[in-house]
Amino acid sequence: MAKRVLVTGAAGFLGSHLCDALLSEGCSVVGVDNFCTGDRANLAHLKTEPRFEFVEADITKPFDLGKIDYLFNFASPASPVDYTRLGVETLLVGSAGTLNTLELARKYEAEYLHASTSECYGDPEVHPQVETYWGRVNPIGPRSVYDEAKRFSEATVMAYHRYYKVNTHLVRIFNTYGPRLQKNDGRVISNLLIQALSGGPLTVYGDGSQTRSFCYVSDLIDGIMRLSKSGEALPVNIGNPVEWTILECAREVLKVTGGTSEIIFKDLPIDDPTRRRPDITKAKTLLGWEPTVSLNEGLKLSIEYFRNASRVSA
């Protein structure tokens, strides 16, 4: 019998791609979302899929959709634009939402995978970031609603693993991009692609020397699926270890799109990390995983989606 899998945040960027991957492996999938930041269009292609069921629900309130074999908790605002606009909601989904979903996994003896984040490392003093590093996070800054929600979630997941023997997994996700990424979410790739494709100036914050490591969505989902089948309960970094400055990334976007826009500079947001790069030794060793899609290739794969998004925005 096919596994019945519940995915929270199913209408989001990563959640919707995860639903596709699970269905392709023969699972029966129940998607849950309250459309706080999710998009119905991300699941439109699954309307006629008999093994996919969608339930609109808020996981910060107790819910029960029946027996499940696996639960992937991907519900949370994830971009600075969203989590600073929805600060309290972000804290609630990372606390009450995590507790509610873990209770479901405990009740049905289901496996559980939680989507955590590289933001747990904050503005890191250790570079590249390894899973054993505890991080350097401002607990009261404007980003804290997201950072601390995710850190609380990790502590809660580990508590259910230790005290209730729930079979849990933690993935720390680094910057990811690709089709279905929100067009106005303020993240680097979506911002730059939309700006380049619409012919507007490209916005770079600070002097552009801060770094990020960009992982194409198919690589990320592959890593998550491998982790979900492993016996590892401690956090695992999944991301692309190739490090780019933001200015280099802007120039790469212009190269791929054939754009000729100017690059303009604006003030760096408060607590914006200066460096971000995953050490993926653990993922390589434990999961046999590493990314295969370069930034140049990934941008080319994303252009059509963002070109359509830029037309809608115009």
Secondary structure, DSSP 8 states (H G I E B T S, - for coil): ---EEEEETTTSHHHHHHHHHHHHTT-EEEEEE--SS--GGGGGGGTT-TTEEEEE--TTS----S--SEEEE--S--SHHHHHHSHHHHHHIIIIIHHHHHHHHHHHT-EEEEEEEGGGGBS-SSSSB-TT---B--TTSTTHHHHHHHHHHHHHHHHHHHHH---EEEEEE--EE-TTS-TTS--HHHHHHHHHHHT--EEEETTS--EEE-EEHHHHHHHHHHHHTS---S-EEES---EEEHHHHHHHHHHHHT----EEEE---TT--S---B--HHHHHHH-------HHHHHHHHHHHHHHHHHHH-
